[in-house]
């Protein structure tokens, strides 16, 4: 506000474009007429023709998808039944889940998880000592 208040009188006191003299009198008859300053011509830019925006290109047709390969899943083979010496029983092995090994084969970790799960399914009455059942199942 202070700058605006101090700047306003300075703008009002700015001399006019007539060289700083104030002339309130009519020009005398026979005096040469005052010439107006020539206006500088600005160079034209752009075209005189209207330029319209070009339409967007049509959406491209998506490429056809490659044919799907028919993959037949490797059916895991069920290991043979396991003989448990503590109980004298022959317990069937559960079918293994799809293995995480190459080609869907059952890895050692997959087999260990299956054997621990089997020992829980059959229970202690069928497997006897749980640790020995799991070890014999894994090493089968």
Beta strands, then each sheet from edge to edge (+ up, - down):
strand 1: 82-84
strand 2: 89-91
sheet 1: 1+ 2-
end
